[in-house]
Amino acid sequence: MAFPLARGETAWFALTVKPRHEKSVAANLSRKGLETYVPLYDAVRRWSDRRKVVAASLFPGYVFCRYGYENQLDVLNLPGVKSVVSFGDMPARVSDAEIEAVRAVLQSGRPASPWPFLRAGNRVRFLSGSMAGVEGILVRQKESLRVVVSIELLRRSVAVEIDRDMIEPLD
C-alpha cells in the first residue's frame, strides 16, 4: 500500500473500526502516543423502563488518528482497527480544516447528531407532515435548503423550503 506522506510527516486519517469499538481503539492509539479524535454527541437511548443520555460516536465505526508512515503498521495491527479509509491503495488524508470544523460544531453547544450525507441533486423523501411520502430533489438556494417536486408530464416544478429533519435520502 502506498502512503501519501513523506517520512517524518503526519496527517489525519480516518480508521474504520469494529462496531462500538471507537472509544477503546482511540484509547489504545493514545497509549501508543498517537493523537486521536472520536467526535461524541449526547444521544438519548430508550429502554422499556427508562431513558438515558449516553455519549455516542458522531461517526459510528470511525476513529480519526494523526500519524505518519512510521506508525502505519502499529495502527493497522491494533485490535479493533479494520482498515484505513483509502482510495485505491492510497490512504485518504482528512484535512485539518475538516477536523477543526467538526470540533467547532461540537464546542458550539448547539445540538448535533449524525446526518446522512446529502448533496444538491440527491433524491429525497419527506418524512412527516402534510408532505409525508412526497419525493423530490434537494437543492440549495443561498443559505436555505429546498426540495424541488416535479411534474414530469408538464415539465414544471415547484420548490419548497425545508428543514433538514423533514427529509430522508433515497437510495
BELPE-V993945 format. One record per residue. N is the residue number from 1. RES is the residue in one letter. D_LAST is the distance of its C-alpha to the last C-alpha in Angstrom with 1 decimal. Layout:
N/RES/D_LAST ; N/RES/D_LAST
This chain:
1/M/31.6 ; 2/A/32.5 ; 3/F/32.8 ; 4/P/32.2 ; 5/L/35.3 ; 6/A/39.0 ; 7/R/41.1 ; 8/G/41.9 ; 9/E/38.9 ; 10/T/36.2 ; 11/A/32.7 ; 12/W/29.7 ; 13/F/27.2 ; 14/A/24.2 ; 15/L/24.9 ; 16/T/22.5 ; 17/V/24.5 ; 18/K/24.6 ; 19/P/22.9 ; 20/R/25.2 ; 21/H/27.6 ; 22/E/26.9 ; 23/K/30.3 ; 24/S/32.4 ; 25/V/31.1 ; 26/A/31.9 ; 27/A/35.3 ; 28/N/36.1 ; 29/L/35.2 ; 30/S/37.3 ; 31/R/40.2 ; 32/K/40.1 ; 33/G/40.6 ; 34/L/37.1 ; 35/E/35.4 ; 36/T/32.2 ; 37/Y/29.8 ; 38/V/27.6 ; 39/P/26.4 ; 40/L/26.8 ; 41/Y/26.2 ; 42/D/27.8 ; 43/A/25.6 ; 44/V/26.9 ; 45/R/26.8 ; 46/R/28.0 ; 47/W/30.1 ; 48/S/31.9 ; 49/D/35.1 ; 50/R/34.1 ; 51/R/31.7 ; 52/K/31.9 ; 53/V/30.7 ; 54/V/29.7 ; 55/A/28.9 ; 56/A/25.3 ; 57/S/23.6 ; 58/L/21.6 ; 59/F/19.7 ; 60/P/19.8 ; 61/G/20.7 ; 62/Y/22.1 ; 63/V/25.7 ; 64/F/27.0 ; 65/C/30.3 ; 66/R/32.8 ; 67/Y/34.7 ; 68/G/36.3 ; 69/Y/36.9 ; 70/E/39.7 ; 71/N/37.5 ; 72/Q/34.6 ; 73/L/35.9 ; 74/D/36.9 ; 75/V/33.3 ; 76/L/31.7 ; 77/N/34.3 ; 78/L/33.9 ; 79/P/33.0 ; 80/G/29.4 ; 81/V/28.2 ; 82/K/25.7 ; 83/S/25.3 ; 84/V/25.3 ; 85/V/22.1 ; 86/S/23.0 ; 87/F/22.1 ; 88/G/23.9 ; 89/D/27.0 ; 90/M/27.4 ; 91/P/26.7 ; 92/A/24.8 ; 93/R/26.9 ; 94/V/25.7 ; 95/S/27.8 ; 96/D/30.4 ; 97/A/29.2 ; 98/E/25.7 ; 99/I/27.5 ; 100/E/29.9 ; 101/A/27.3 ; 102/V/25.7 ; 103/R/29.3 ; 104/A/30.3 ; 105/V/27.4 ; 106/L/28.6 ; 107/Q/32.2 ; 108/S/31.9 ; 109/G/32.1 ; 110/R/29.2 ; 111/P/26.7 ; 112/A/23.8 ; 113/S/20.9 ; 114/P/17.6 ; 115/W/14.8 ; 116/P/11.2 ; 117/F/11.7 ; 118/L/11.1 ; 119/R/12.8 ; 120/A/14.4 ; 121/G/12.6 ; 122/N/9.0 ; 123/R/7.9 ; 124/V/8.7 ; 125/R/10.4 ; 126/F/13.9 ; 127/L/14.8 ; 128/S/18.5 ; 129/G/21.6 ; 130/S/22.5 ; 131/M/19.2 ; 132/A/17.2 ; 133/G/14.4 ; 134/V/14.8 ; 135/E/11.9 ; 136/G/12.7 ; 137/I/12.4 ; 138/L/13.4 ; 139/V/16.8 ; 140/R/19.6 ; 141/Q/23.1 ; 142/K/25.8 ; 143/E/25.2 ; 144/S/23.0 ; 145/L/19.3 ; 146/R/18.8 ; 147/V/16.2 ; 148/V/17.2 ; 149/V/17.1 ; 150/S/18.3 ; 151/I/20.6 ; 152/E/20.1 ; 153/L/23.5 ; 154/L/25.4 ; 155/R/23.6 ; 156/R/23.8 ; 157/S/21.6 ; 158/V/22.2 ; 159/A/21.1 ; 160/V/21.3 ; 161/E/21.8 ; 162/I/19.8 ; 163/D/19.9 ; 164/R/17.0 ; 165/D/17.3 ; 166/M/16.7 ; 167/I/13.0 ; 168/E/9.7 ; 169/P/6.5 ; 170/L/3.8 ; 171/D/0.0
